[in-house]
Amino acid sequence: MPPSSALGKRDGGDGFLAALSRSQVAAHGREAATMAKKLLRSTGKAAWIAGTTFLVLVVPLIIEMDREQQLNDLELQQQTLLGGPPPPSK
């Protein structure tokens, strides 16, 4: 049976894991995790801004362009039905 002092170190008294958690590697890991969390949060904010901007500015433009195209198609159809000269090509 191992002596009690060896057992205490193995169970986490001042053992390898405790020393590792105080090391520079662990400190850099915690710093990297904090930076990753900040980056993820700012990326989410940027995605929200881009998405809402798209909805407010681009979607109405697409709808209006579709309406204009439908109106042009309707005018072309009416002219061909009435037998007028073909409209000038654009």
PyMOL Python script that loads the backbone (N, CA, C, O; Angstrom):
from pymol import cmd

cmd.read_pdbstr("""\
ATOM      1  N   MET A   1       0.838  -1.175   0.000  1.00  0.00           N
ATOM      2  CA  MET A   1       0.000   0.000   0.000  1.00  0.00           C
ATOM      3  C   MET A   1       0.884   1.239   0.000  1.00  0.00           C
ATOM      4  O   MET A   1       1.849   1.281   0.764  1.00  0.00           O
ATOM      5  N   PRO A   2       0.600   2.269  -0.833  1.00  0.00           N
ATOM      6  CA  PRO A   2       1.461   3.447  -0.880  1.00  0.00           C
ATOM      7  C   PRO A   2       1.312   4.271   0.387  1.00  0.00           C
ATOM      8  O   PRO A   2       0.276   4.229   1.050  1.00  0.00           O
ATOM      9  N   PRO A   3       2.354   5.018   0.716  1.00  0.00           N
ATOM     10  CA  PRO A   3       2.280   5.884   1.890  1.00  0.00           C
ATOM     11  C   PRO A   3       1.212   6.958   1.688  1.00  0.00           C
ATOM     12  O   PRO A   3       0.861   7.281   0.552  1.00  0.00           O
ATOM     13  N   SER A   4       0.699   7.506   2.776  1.00  0.00           N
ATOM     14  CA  SER A   4      -0.398   8.464   2.705  1.00  0.00           C
ATOM     15  C   SER A   4       0.012   9.761   2.003  1.00  0.00           C
ATOM     16  O   SER A   4      -0.834  10.405   1.384  1.00  0.00           O
ATOM     17  N   SER A   5       1.283  10.162   2.081  1.00  0.00           N
ATOM     18  CA  SER A   5       1.712  11.392   1.414  1.00  0.00           C
ATOM     19  C   SER A   5       1.681  11.222  -0.101  1.00  0.00           C
ATOM     20  O   SER A   5       1.345  12.169  -0.813  1.00  0.00           O
ATOM     21  N   ALA A   6       2.022  10.046  -0.610  1.00  0.00           N
ATOM     22  CA  ALA A   6       1.964   9.789  -2.050  1.00  0.00           C
ATOM     23  C   ALA A   6       0.519   9.735  -2.508  1.00  0.00           C
ATOM     24  O   ALA A   6       0.200  10.196  -3.605  1.00  0.00           O
ATOM     25  N   LEU A   7      -0.356   9.181  -1.689  1.00  0.00           N
ATOM     26  CA  LEU A   7      -1.762   9.105  -2.037  1.00  0.00           C
ATOM     27  C   LEU A   7      -2.384  10.500  -2.079  1.00  0.00           C
ATOM     28  O   LEU A   7      -3.223  10.776  -2.936  1.00  0.00           O
ATOM     29  N   GLY A   8      -1.983  11.370  -1.172  1.00  0.00           N
ATOM     30  CA  GLY A   8      -2.497  12.739  -1.144  1.00  0.00           C
ATOM     31  C   GLY A   8      -2.105  13.509  -2.395  1.00  0.00           C
ATOM     32  O   GLY A   8      -2.910  14.269  -2.932  1.00  0.00           O
ATOM     33  N   LYS A   9      -0.886  13.323  -2.858  1.00  0.00           N
ATOM     34  CA  LYS A   9      -0.450  14.009  -4.068  1.00  0.00           C
ATOM     35  C   LYS A   9      -1.177  13.472  -5.291  1.00  0.00           C
ATOM     36  O   LYS A   9      -1.502  14.222  -6.211  1.00  0.00           O
ATOM     37  N   ARG A  10      -1.428  12.177  -5.293  1.00  0.00           N
ATOM     38  CA  ARG A  10      -2.095  11.566  -6.436  1.00  0.00           C
ATOM     39  C   ARG A  10      -3.562  12.012  -6.499  1.00  0.00           C
ATOM     40  O   ARG A  10      -4.095  12.156  -7.600  1.00  0.00           O
ATOM     41  N   ASP A  11      -4.208  12.226  -5.405  1.00  0.00           N
ATOM     42  CA  ASP A  11      -5.612  12.597  -5.377  1.00  0.00           C
ATOM     43  C   ASP A  11      -5.833  14.088  -5.604  1.00  0.00           C
ATOM     44  O   ASP A  11      -6.983  14.524  -5.554  1.00  0.00           O
ATOM     45  N   GLY A  12      -4.832  14.874  -5.844  1.00  0.00           N
ATOM     46  CA  GLY A  12      -5.024  16.257  -6.231  1.00  0.00           C
ATOM     47  C   GLY A  12      -4.586  17.252  -5.190  1.00  0.00           C
ATOM     48  O   GLY A  12      -4.902  18.434  -5.321  1.00  0.00           O
ATOM     49  N   GLY A  13      -3.884  16.843  -4.175  1.00  0.00           N
ATOM     50  CA  GLY A  13      -3.416  17.792  -3.173  1.00  0.00           C
ATOM     51  C   GLY A  13      -2.610  18.886  -3.836  1.00  0.00           C
ATOM     52  O   GLY A  13      -3.095  20.011  -3.958  1.00  0.00           O
ATOM     53  N   ASP A  14      -1.418  18.600  -4.258  1.00  0.00           N
ATOM     54  CA  ASP A  14      -0.606  19.548  -5.026  1.00  0.00           C
ATOM     55  C   ASP A  14       0.038  18.766  -6.156  1.00  0.00           C
ATOM     56  O   ASP A  14       1.242  18.865  -6.390  1.00  0.00           O
ATOM     57  N   GLY A  15      -0.770  17.995  -6.847  1.00  0.00           N
ATOM     58  CA  GLY A  15      -0.280  17.085  -7.866  1.00  0.00           C
ATOM     59  C   GLY A  15      -0.149  17.723  -9.225  1.00  0.00           C
ATOM     60  O   GLY A  15      -0.101  18.943  -9.379  1.00  0.00           O
ATOM     61  N   PHE A  16      -0.092  16.843 -10.201  1.00  0.00           N
ATOM     62  CA  PHE A  16       0.151  17.242 -11.578  1.00  0.00           C
ATOM     63  C   PHE A  16      -0.967  18.129 -12.126  1.00  0.00           C
ATOM     64  O   PHE A  16      -0.691  19.147 -12.761  1.00  0.00           O
ATOM     65  N   LEU A  17      -2.226  17.753 -11.887  1.00  0.00           N
ATOM     66  CA  LEU A  17      -3.344  18.530 -12.424  1.00  0.00           C
ATOM     67  C   LEU A  17      -3.423  19.925 -11.796  1.00  0.00           C
ATOM     68  O   LEU A  17      -3.727  20.899 -12.485  1.00  0.00           O
ATOM     69  N   ALA A  18      -3.157  20.019 -10.521  1.00  0.00           N
ATOM     70  CA  ALA A  18      -3.173  21.325  -9.863  1.00  0.00           C
ATOM     71  C   ALA A  18      -2.067  22.212 -10.427  1.00  0.00           C
ATOM     72  O   ALA A  18      -2.277  23.399 -10.677  1.00  0.00           O
ATOM     73  N   ALA A  19      -0.895  21.628 -10.623  1.00  0.00           N
ATOM     74  CA  ALA A  19       0.216  22.394 -11.188  1.00  0.00           C
ATOM     75  C   ALA A  19      -0.070  22.783 -12.631  1.00  0.00           C
ATOM     76  O   ALA A  19       0.289  23.878 -13.064  1.00  0.00           O
ATOM     77  N   LEU A  20      -0.717  21.888 -13.378  1.00  0.00           N
ATOM     78  CA  LEU A  20      -1.043  22.176 -14.768  1.00  0.00           C
ATOM     79  C   LEU A  20      -2.058  23.311 -14.870  1.00  0.00           C
ATOM     80  O   LEU A  20      -1.968  24.149 -15.767  1.00  0.00           O
ATOM     81  N   SER A  21      -3.031  23.338 -13.946  1.00  0.00           N
ATOM     82  CA  SER A  21      -4.049  24.388 -14.006  1.00  0.00           C
ATOM     83  C   SER A  21      -3.468  25.753 -13.670  1.00  0.00           C
ATOM     84  O   SER A  21      -4.057  26.771 -14.035  1.00  0.00           O
ATOM     85  N   ARG A  22      -2.343  25.802 -12.993  1.00  0.00           N
ATOM     86  CA  ARG A  22      -1.693  27.090 -12.705  1.00  0.00           C
ATOM     87  C   ARG A  22      -0.616  27.437 -13.723  1.00  0.00           C
ATOM     88  O   ARG A  22       0.030  28.477 -13.597  1.00  0.00           O
ATOM     89  N   SER A  23      -0.411  26.603 -14.715  1.00  0.00           N
ATOM     90  CA  SER A  23       0.687  26.810 -15.658  1.00  0.00           C
ATOM     91  C   SER A  23       0.360  27.880 -16.698  1.00  0.00           C
ATOM     92  O   SER A  23      -0.780  28.335 -16.800  1.00  0.00           O
ATOM     93  N   GLN A  24       1.350  28.265 -17.447  1.00  0.00           N
ATOM     94  CA  GLN A  24       1.191  29.252 -18.527  1.00  0.00           C
ATOM     95  C   GLN A  24       0.304  28.705 -19.635  1.00  0.00           C
ATOM     96  O   GLN A  24      -0.451  29.452 -20.258  1.00  0.00           O
ATOM     97  N   VAL A  25       0.395  27.403 -19.880  1.00  0.00           N
ATOM     98  CA  VAL A  25      -0.413  26.784 -20.928  1.00  0.00           C
ATOM     99  C   VAL A  25      -1.890  26.932 -20.599  1.00  0.00           C
ATOM    100  O   VAL A  25      -2.695  27.266 -21.468  1.00  0.00           O
ATOM    101  N   ALA A  26      -2.242  26.684 -19.349  1.00  0.00           N
ATOM    102  CA  ALA A  26      -3.636  26.823 -18.934  1.00  0.00           C
ATOM    103  C   ALA A  26      -4.074  28.283 -19.016  1.00  0.00           C
ATOM    104  O   ALA A  26      -5.203  28.572 -19.414  1.00  0.00           O
ATOM    105  N   ALA A  27      -3.202  29.187 -18.648  1.00  0.00           N
ATOM    106  CA  ALA A  27      -3.536  30.614 -18.722  1.00  0.00           C
ATOM    107  C   ALA A  27      -3.776  31.033 -20.166  1.00  0.00           C
ATOM    108  O   ALA A  27      -4.712  31.783 -20.444  1.00  0.00           O
ATOM    109  N   HIS A  28      -2.952  30.562 -21.076  1.00  0.00           N
ATOM    110  CA  HIS A  28      -3.148  30.874 -22.501  1.00  0.00           C
ATOM    111  C   HIS A  28      -4.427  30.231 -23.024  1.00  0.00           C
ATOM    112  O   HIS A  28      -5.121  30.812 -23.858  1.00  0.00           O
ATOM    113  N   GLY A  29      -4.734  29.043 -22.541  1.00  0.00           N
ATOM    114  CA  GLY A  29      -5.971  28.376 -22.953  1.00  0.00           C
ATOM    115  C   GLY A  29      -7.200  29.143 -22.502  1.00  0.00           C
ATOM    116  O   GLY A  29      -8.152  29.304 -23.266  1.00  0.00           O
ATOM    117  N   ARG A  30      -7.182  29.619 -21.253  1.00  0.00           N
ATOM    118  CA  ARG A  30      -8.310  30.417 -20.764  1.00  0.00           C
ATOM    119  C   ARG A  30      -8.432  31.719 -21.539  1.00  0.00           C
ATOM    120  O   ARG A  30      -9.539  32.156 -21.855  1.00  0.00           O
ATOM    121  N   GLU A  31      -7.299  32.340 -21.848  1.00  0.00           N
ATOM    122  CA  GLU A  31      -7.313  33.580 -22.630  1.00  0.00           C
ATOM    123  C   GLU A  31      -7.858  33.337 -24.036  1.00  0.00           C
ATOM    124  O   GLU A  31      -8.624  34.147 -24.557  1.00  0.00           O
ATOM    125  N   ALA A  32      -7.462  32.222 -24.647  1.00  0.00           N
ATOM    126  CA  ALA A  32      -7.962  31.889 -25.983  1.00  0.00           C
ATOM    127  C   ALA A  32      -9.462  31.618 -25.950  1.00  0.00           C
ATOM    128  O   ALA A  32     -10.179  31.999 -26.875  1.00  0.00           O
ATOM    129  N   ALA A  33      -9.941  30.966 -24.897  1.00  0.00           N
ATOM    130  CA  ALA A  33     -11.376  30.698 -24.776  1.00  0.00           C
ATOM    131  C   ALA A  33     -12.149  32.003 -24.625  1.00  0.00           C
ATOM    132  O   ALA A  33     -13.225  32.153 -25.204  1.00  0.00           O
ATOM    133  N   THR A  34     -11.616  32.941 -23.858  1.00  0.00           N
ATOM    134  CA  THR A  34     -12.273  34.241 -23.688  1.00  0.00           C
ATOM    135  C   THR A  34     -12.314  35.000 -25.003  1.00  0.00           C
ATOM    136  O   THR A  34     -13.332  35.604 -25.341  1.00  0.00           O
ATOM    137  N   MET A  35     -11.222  34.974 -25.741  1.00  0.00           N
ATOM    138  CA  MET A  35     -11.178  35.660 -27.040  1.00  0.00           C
ATOM    139  C   MET A  35     -12.143  35.016 -28.025  1.00  0.00           C
ATOM    140  O   MET A  35     -12.801  35.715 -28.795  1.00  0.00           O
ATOM    141  N   ALA A  36     -12.234  33.684 -28.007  1.00  0.00           N
ATOM    142  CA  ALA A  36     -13.154  32.988 -28.908  1.00  0.00           C
ATOM    143  C   ALA A  36     -14.600  33.352 -28.583  1.00  0.00           C
ATOM    144  O   ALA A  36     -15.415  33.525 -29.489  1.00  0.00           O
ATOM    145  N   LYS A  37     -14.918  33.469 -27.298  1.00  0.00           N
ATOM    146  CA  LYS A  37     -16.272  33.837 -26.898  1.00  0.00           C
ATOM    147  C   LYS A  37     -16.604  35.258 -27.378  1.00  0.00           C
ATOM    148  O   LYS A  37     -17.705  35.506 -27.869  1.00  0.00           O
ATOM    149  N   LYS A  38     -15.658  36.182 -27.237  1.00  0.00           N
ATOM    150  CA  LYS A  38     -15.874  37.557 -27.706  1.00  0.00           C
ATOM    151  C   LYS A  38     -16.030  37.600 -29.226  1.00  0.00           C
ATOM    152  O   LYS A  38     -16.875  38.326 -29.749  1.00  0.00           O
ATOM    153  N   LEU A  39     -15.214  36.823 -29.928  1.00  0.00           N
ATOM    154  CA  LEU A  39     -15.295  36.777 -31.386  1.00  0.00           C
ATOM    155  C   LEU A  39     -16.634  36.221 -31.835  1.00  0.00           C
ATOM    156  O   LEU A  39     -17.240  36.736 -32.774  1.00  0.00           O
ATOM    157  N   LEU A  40     -17.095  35.179 -31.172  1.00  0.00           N
ATOM    158  CA  LEU A  40     -18.386  34.582 -31.514  1.00  0.00           C
ATOM    159  C   LEU A  40     -19.522  35.572 -31.271  1.00  0.00           C
ATOM    160  O   LEU A  40     -20.452  35.663 -32.071  1.00  0.00           O
ATOM    161  N   ARG A  41     -19.445  36.305 -30.177  1.00  0.00           N
ATOM    162  CA  ARG A  41     -20.485  37.281 -29.866  1.00  0.00           C
ATOM    163  C   ARG A  41     -20.492  38.406 -30.909  1.00  0.00           C
ATOM    164  O   ARG A  41     -21.560  38.797 -31.378  1.00  0.00           O
ATOM    165  N   SER A  42     -19.330  38.924 -31.273  1.00  0.00           N
ATOM    166  CA  SER A  42     -19.281  40.009 -32.256  1.00  0.00           C
ATOM    167  C   SER A  42     -19.673  39.523 -33.650  1.00  0.00           C
ATOM    168  O   SER A  42     -20.257  40.277 -34.428  1.00  0.00           O
ATOM    169  N   THR A  43     -19.355  38.265 -33.971  1.00  0.00           N
ATOM    170  CA  THR A  43     -19.770  37.702 -35.258  1.00  0.00           C
ATOM    171  C   THR A  43     -21.283  37.580 -35.318  1.00  0.00           C
ATOM    172  O   THR A  43     -21.889  37.838 -36.358  1.00  0.00           O
ATOM    173  N   GLY A  44     -21.893  37.189 -34.212  1.00  0.00           N
ATOM    174  CA  GLY A  44     -23.342  37.109 -34.152  1.00  0.00           C
ATOM    175  C   GLY A  44     -23.995  38.463 -34.337  1.00  0.00           C
ATOM    176  O   GLY A  44     -25.005  38.586 -35.031  1.00  0.00           O
ATOM    177  N   LYS A  45     -23.416  39.480 -33.716  1.00  0.00           N
ATOM    178  CA  LYS A  45     -23.951  40.833 -33.873  1.00  0.00           C
ATOM    179  C   LYS A  45     -23.832  41.297 -35.318  1.00  0.00           C
ATOM    180  O   LYS A  45     -24.761  41.896 -35.860  1.00  0.00           O
ATOM    181  N   ALA A  46     -22.694  41.023 -35.939  1.00  0.00           N
ATOM    182  CA  ALA A  46     -22.494  41.429 -37.335  1.00  0.00           C
ATOM    183  C   ALA A  46     -23.468  40.694 -38.254  1.00  0.00           C
ATOM    184  O   ALA A  46     -23.991  41.284 -39.199  1.00  0.00           O
ATOM    185  N   ALA A  47     -23.716  39.417 -37.986  1.00  0.00           N
ATOM    186  CA  ALA A  47     -24.667  38.657 -38.803  1.00  0.00           C
ATOM    187  C   ALA A  47     -26.079  39.211 -38.639  1.00  0.00           C
ATOM    188  O   ALA A  47     -26.832  39.280 -39.611  1.00  0.00           O
ATOM    189  N   TRP A  48     -26.442  39.604 -37.428  1.00  0.00           N
ATOM    190  CA  TRP A  48     -27.772  40.181 -37.200  1.00  0.00           C
ATOM    191  C   TRP A  48     -27.909  41.504 -37.955  1.00  0.00           C
ATOM    192  O   TRP A  48     -28.942  41.754 -38.576  1.00  0.00           O
ATOM    193  N   ILE A  49     -26.886  42.345 -37.907  1.00  0.00           N
ATOM    194  CA  ILE A  49     -26.918  43.631 -38.612  1.00  0.00           C
ATOM    195  C   ILE A  49     -27.025  43.400 -40.116  1.00  0.00           C
ATOM    196  O   ILE A  49     -27.818  44.063 -40.786  1.00  0.00           O
ATOM    197  N   ALA A  50     -26.243  42.476 -40.652  1.00  0.00           N
ATOM    198  CA  ALA A  50     -26.289  42.187 -42.087  1.00  0.00           C
ATOM    199  C   ALA A  50     -27.653  41.632 -42.488  1.00  0.00           C
ATOM    200  O   ALA A  50     -28.193  42.002 -43.531  1.00  0.00           O
ATOM    201  N   GLY A  51     -28.204  40.758 -41.675  1.00  0.00           N
ATOM    202  CA  GLY A  51     -29.502  40.176 -41.995  1.00  0.00           C
ATOM    203  C   GLY A  51     -30.621  41.197 -41.983  1.00  0.00           C
ATOM    204  O   GLY A  51     -31.450  41.215 -42.893  1.00  0.00           O
ATOM    205  N   THR A  52     -30.661  42.043 -40.974  1.00  0.00           N
ATOM    206  CA  THR A  52     -31.728  43.047 -40.915  1.00  0.00           C
ATOM    207  C   THR A  52     -31.560  44.093 -42.008  1.00  0.00           C
ATOM    208  O   THR A  52     -32.550  44.567 -42.565  1.00  0.00           O
ATOM    209  N   THR A  53     -30.323  44.457 -42.321  1.00  0.00           N
ATOM    210  CA  THR A  53     -30.091  45.403 -43.414  1.00  0.00           C
ATOM    211  C   THR A  53     -30.584  44.819 -44.728  1.00  0.00           C
ATOM    212  O   THR A  53     -31.202  45.521 -45.529  1.00  0.00           O
ATOM    213  N   PHE A  54     -30.317  43.541 -44.955  1.00  0.00           N
ATOM    214  CA  PHE A  54     -30.797  42.875 -46.158  1.00  0.00           C
ATOM    215  C   PHE A  54     -32.315  42.915 -46.221  1.00  0.00           C
ATOM    216  O   PHE A  54     -32.883  43.217 -47.271  1.00  0.00           O
ATOM    217  N   LEU A  55     -32.981  42.614 -45.110  1.00  0.00           N
ATOM    218  CA  LEU A  55     -34.441  42.604 -45.094  1.00  0.00           C
ATOM    219  C   LEU A  55     -35.028  43.992 -45.328  1.00  0.00           C
ATOM    220  O   LEU A  55     -36.043  44.127 -46.011  1.00  0.00           O
ATOM    221  N   VAL A  56     -34.409  45.007 -44.776  1.00  0.00           N
ATOM    222  CA  VAL A  56     -34.964  46.361 -44.872  1.00  0.00           C
ATOM    223  C   VAL A  56     -34.669  47.001 -46.221  1.00  0.00           C
ATOM    224  O   VAL A  56     -35.520  47.714 -46.753  1.00  0.00           O
ATOM    225  N   LEU A  57     -33.502  46.770 -46.784  1.00  0.00           N
ATOM    226  CA  LEU A  57     -33.106  47.462 -48.013  1.00  0.00           C
ATOM    227  C   LEU A  57     -33.222  46.619 -49.274  1.00  0.00           C
ATOM    228  O   LEU A  57     -33.705  47.118 -50.290  1.00  0.00           O
ATOM    229  N   VAL A  58     -32.807  45.390 -49.246  1.00  0.00           N
ATOM    230  CA  VAL A  58     -32.700  44.593 -50.463  1.00  0.00           C
ATOM    231  C   VAL A  58     -34.019  43.915 -50.828  1.00  0.00           C
ATOM    232  O   VAL A  58     -34.389  43.888 -52.001  1.00  0.00           O
ATOM    233  N   VAL A  59     -34.723  43.377 -49.861  1.00  0.00           N
ATOM    234  CA  VAL A  59     -35.968  42.662 -50.173  1.00  0.00           C
ATOM    235  C   VAL A  59     -36.992  43.592 -50.836  1.00  0.00           C
ATOM    236  O   VAL A  59     -37.582  43.192 -51.839  1.00  0.00           O
ATOM    237  N   PRO A  60     -37.238  44.817 -50.331  1.00  0.00           N
ATOM    238  CA  PRO A  60     -38.171  45.697 -51.045  1.00  0.00           C
ATOM    239  C   PRO A  60     -37.707  46.033 -52.464  1.00  0.00           C
ATOM    240  O   PRO A  60     -38.531  46.172 -53.368  1.00  0.00           O
ATOM    241  N   LEU A  61     -36.404  46.162 -52.662  1.00  0.00           N
ATOM    242  CA  LEU A  61     -35.876  46.421 -53.999  1.00  0.00           C
ATOM    243  C   LEU A  61     -36.174  45.251 -54.933  1.00  0.00           C
ATOM    244  O   LEU A  61     -36.564  45.459 -56.082  1.00  0.00           O
ATOM    245  N   ILE A  62     -35.995  44.042 -54.452  1.00  0.00           N
ATOM    246  CA  ILE A  62     -36.283  42.860 -55.269  1.00  0.00           C
ATOM    247  C   ILE A  62     -37.769  42.802 -55.609  1.00  0.00           C
ATOM    248  O   ILE A  62     -38.135  42.497 -56.744  1.00  0.00           O
ATOM    249  N   ILE A  63     -38.622  43.093 -54.632  1.00  0.00           N
ATOM    250  CA  ILE A  63     -40.066  43.077 -54.880  1.00  0.00           C
ATOM    251  C   ILE A  63     -40.444  44.123 -55.919  1.00  0.00           C
ATOM    252  O   ILE A  63     -41.243  43.843 -56.813  1.00  0.00           O
ATOM    253  N   GLU A  64     -39.883  45.319 -55.817  1.00  0.00           N
ATOM    254  CA  GLU A  64     -40.200  46.383 -56.774  1.00  0.00           C
ATOM    255  C   GLU A  64     -39.697  46.041 -58.171  1.00  0.00           C
ATOM    256  O   GLU A  64     -40.379  46.329 -59.154  1.00  0.00           O
ATOM    257  N   MET A  65     -38.533  45.440 -58.278  1.00  0.00           N
ATOM    258  CA  MET A  65     -38.017  45.032 -59.589  1.00  0.00           C
ATOM    259  C   MET A  65     -38.910  43.962 -60.206  1.00  0.00           C
ATOM    260  O   MET A  65     -39.122  43.960 -61.419  1.00  0.00           O
ATOM    261  N   ASP A  66     -39.433  43.057 -59.392  1.00  0.00           N
ATOM    262  CA  ASP A  66     -40.338  42.025 -59.889  1.00  0.00           C
ATOM    263  C   ASP A  66     -41.637  42.650 -60.388  1.00  0.00           C
ATOM    264  O   ASP A  66     -42.155  42.255 -61.432  1.00  0.00           O
ATOM    265  N   ARG A  67     -42.161  43.618 -59.651  1.00  0.00           N
ATOM    266  CA  ARG A  67     -43.383  44.310 -60.100  1.00  0.00           C
ATOM    267  C   ARG A  67     -43.159  45.021 -61.426  1.00  0.00           C
ATOM    268  O   ARG A  67     -44.010  44.971 -62.315  1.00  0.00           O
ATOM    269  N   GLU A  68     -42.031  45.672 -61.557  1.00  0.00           N
ATOM    270  CA  GLU A  68     -41.711  46.393 -62.795  1.00  0.00           C
ATOM    271  C   GLU A  68     -41.629  45.417 -63.969  1.00  0.00           C
ATOM    272  O   GLU A  68     -42.117  45.706 -65.062  1.00  0.00           O
ATOM    273  N   GLN A  69     -41.008  44.261 -63.733  1.00  0.00           N
ATOM    274  CA  GLN A  69     -40.904  43.261 -64.789  1.00  0.00           C
ATOM    275  C   GLN A  69     -42.277  42.727 -65.173  1.00  0.00           C
ATOM    276  O   GLN A  69     -42.552  42.525 -66.356  1.00  0.00           O
ATOM    277  N   GLN A  70     -43.134  42.499 -64.198  1.00  0.00           N
ATOM    278  CA  GLN A  70     -44.488  42.033 -64.491  1.00  0.00           C
ATOM    279  C   GLN A  70     -45.265  43.079 -65.290  1.00  0.00           C
ATOM    280  O   GLN A  70     -46.011  42.728 -66.204  1.00  0.00           O
ATOM    281  N   LEU A  71     -45.098  44.359 -64.956  1.00  0.00           N
ATOM    282  CA  LEU A  71     -45.775  45.433 -65.683  1.00  0.00           C
ATOM    283  C   LEU A  71     -45.279  45.496 -67.127  1.00  0.00           C
ATOM    284  O   LEU A  71     -46.075  45.672 -68.050  1.00  0.00           O
ATOM    285  N   ASN A  72     -43.985  45.355 -67.323  1.00  0.00           N
ATOM    286  CA  ASN A  72     -43.435  45.362 -68.688  1.00  0.00           C
ATOM    287  C   ASN A  72     -43.957  44.174 -69.494  1.00  0.00           C
ATOM    288  O   ASN A  72     -44.296  44.313 -70.669  1.00  0.00           O
ATOM    289  N   ASP A  73     -44.019  43.006 -68.851  1.00  0.00           N
ATOM    290  CA  ASP A  73     -44.543  41.827 -69.539  1.00  0.00           C
ATOM    291  C   ASP A  73     -46.014  42.022 -69.917  1.00  0.00           C
ATOM    292  O   ASP A  73     -46.434  41.628 -71.004  1.00  0.00           O
ATOM    293  N   LEU A  74     -46.789  42.626 -69.026  1.00  0.00           N
ATOM    294  CA  LEU A  74     -48.203  42.867 -69.297  1.00  0.00           C
ATOM    295  C   LEU A  74     -48.380  43.847 -70.458  1.00  0.00           C
ATOM    296  O   LEU A  74     -49.223  43.628 -71.328  1.00  0.00           O
ATOM    297  N   GLU A  75     -47.599  44.917 -70.478  1.00  0.00           N
ATOM    298  CA  GLU A  75     -47.670  45.884 -71.579  1.00  0.00           C
ATOM    299  C   GLU A  75     -47.293  45.236 -72.902  1.00  0.00           C
ATOM    300  O   GLU A  75     -47.929  45.499 -73.923  1.00  0.00           O
ATOM    301  N   LEU A  76     -46.273  44.396 -72.898  1.00  0.00           N
ATOM    302  CA  LEU A  76     -45.857  43.700 -74.118  1.00  0.00           C
ATOM    303  C   LEU A  76     -46.962  42.763 -74.596  1.00  0.00           C
ATOM    304  O   LEU A  76     -47.232  42.674 -75.793  1.00  0.00           O
ATOM    305  N   GLN A  77     -47.593  42.073 -73.667  1.00  0.00           N
ATOM    306  CA  GLN A  77     -48.676  41.160 -74.025  1.00  0.00           C
ATOM    307  C   GLN A  77     -49.867  41.933 -74.603  1.00  0.00           C
ATOM    308  O   GLN A  77     -50.486  41.480 -75.565  1.00  0.00           O
ATOM    309  N   GLN A  78     -50.187  43.080 -74.030  1.00  0.00           N
ATOM    310  CA  GLN A  78     -51.304  43.885 -74.528  1.00  0.00           C
ATOM    311  C   GLN A  78     -51.018  44.417 -75.935  1.00  0.00           C
ATOM    312  O   GLN A  78     -51.909  44.454 -76.783  1.00  0.00           O
ATOM    313  N   GLN A  79     -49.780  44.825 -76.174  1.00  0.00           N
ATOM    314  CA  GLN A  79     -49.427  45.353 -77.495  1.00  0.00           C
ATOM    315  C   GLN A  79     -49.502  44.255 -78.548  1.00  0.00           C
ATOM    316  O   GLN A  79     -49.947  44.504 -79.668  1.00  0.00           O
ATOM    317  N   THR A  80     -49.075  43.058 -78.208  1.00  0.00           N
ATOM    318  CA  THR A  80     -49.133  41.982 -79.201  1.00  0.00           C
ATOM    319  C   THR A  80     -50.579  41.559 -79.465  1.00  0.00           C
ATOM    320  O   THR A  80     -50.920  41.188 -80.588  1.00  0.00           O
ATOM    321  N   LEU A  81     -51.429  41.611 -78.439  1.00  0.00           N
ATOM    322  CA  LEU A  81     -52.835  41.260 -78.640  1.00  0.00           C
ATOM    323  C   LEU A  81     -53.560  42.305 -79.487  1.00  0.00           C
ATOM    324  O   LEU A  81     -54.424  41.953 -80.290  1.00  0.00           O
ATOM    325  N   LEU A  82     -53.223  43.574 -79.320  1.00  0.00           N
ATOM    326  CA  LEU A  82     -53.867  44.655 -80.066  1.00  0.00           C
ATOM    327  C   LEU A  82     -53.300  44.807 -81.467  1.00  0.00           C
ATOM    328  O   LEU A  82     -53.854  45.557 -82.271  1.00  0.00           O
ATOM    329  N   GLY A  83     -52.233  44.128 -81.776  1.00  0.00           N
ATOM    330  CA  GLY A  83     -51.678  44.155 -83.124  1.00  0.00           C
ATOM    331  C   GLY A  83     -50.844  45.376 -83.410  1.00  0.00           C
ATOM    332  O   GLY A  83     -50.663  45.730 -84.575  1.00  0.00           O
ATOM    333  N   GLY A  84     -50.333  46.029 -82.397  1.00  0.00           N
ATOM    334  CA  GLY A  84     -49.487  47.197 -82.617  1.00  0.00           C
ATOM    335  C   GLY A  84     -48.086  46.780 -83.012  1.00  0.00           C
ATOM    336  O   GLY A  84     -47.752  45.596 -83.001  1.00  0.00           O
ATOM    337  N   PRO A  85     -47.284  47.743 -83.356  1.00  0.00           N
ATOM    338  CA  PRO A  85     -45.891  47.431 -83.708  1.00  0.00           C
ATOM    339  C   PRO A  85     -45.165  46.902 -82.481  1.00  0.00           C
ATOM    340  O   PRO A  85     -45.491  47.285 -81.357  1.00  0.00           O
ATOM    341  N   PRO A  86     -44.193  46.032 -82.678  1.00  0.00           N
ATOM    342  CA  PRO A  86     -43.455  45.513 -81.531  1.00  0.00           C
ATOM    343  C   PRO A  86     -42.686  46.637 -80.840  1.00  0.00           C
ATOM    344  O   PRO A  86     -42.182  47.548 -81.496  1.00  0.00           O
ATOM    345  N   PRO A  87     -42.601  46.567 -79.530  1.00  0.00           N
ATOM    346  CA  PRO A  87     -41.900  47.628 -78.804  1.00  0.00           C
ATOM    347  C   PRO A  87     -40.403  47.573 -79.092  1.00  0.00           C
ATOM    348  O   PRO A  87     -39.857  46.513 -79.398  1.00  0.00           O
ATOM    349  N   PRO A  88     -39.756  48.712 -78.993  1.00  0.00           N
ATOM    350  CA  PRO A  88     -38.292  48.713 -79.230  1.00  0.00           C
ATOM    351  C   PRO A  88     -37.588  47.878 -78.165  1.00  0.00           C
ATOM    352  O   PRO A  88     -37.935  47.910 -76.984  1.00  0.00           O
ATOM    353  N   SER A  89     -36.606  47.143 -78.617  1.00  0.00           N
ATOM    354  CA  SER A  89     -35.871  46.288 -77.660  1.00  0.00           C
ATOM    355  C   SER A  89     -34.920  47.177 -76.849  1.00  0.00           C
ATOM    356  O   SER A  89     -34.404  48.183 -77.336  1.00  0.00           O
ATOM    357  N   LYS A  90     -34.716  46.779 -75.632  1.00  0.00           N
ATOM    358  CA  LYS A  90     -33.869  47.570 -74.712  1.00  0.00           C
ATOM    359  C   LYS A  90     -32.481  47.023 -74.648  1.00  0.00           C
ATOM    360  O   LYS A  90     -31.639  47.560 -73.928  1.00  0.00           O
TER     361      LYS A  90
END
""", "prot")
cmd.dss("prot")
cmd.show_as("cartoon", "prot")
cmd.util.cbc("prot")
cmd.orient("prot")
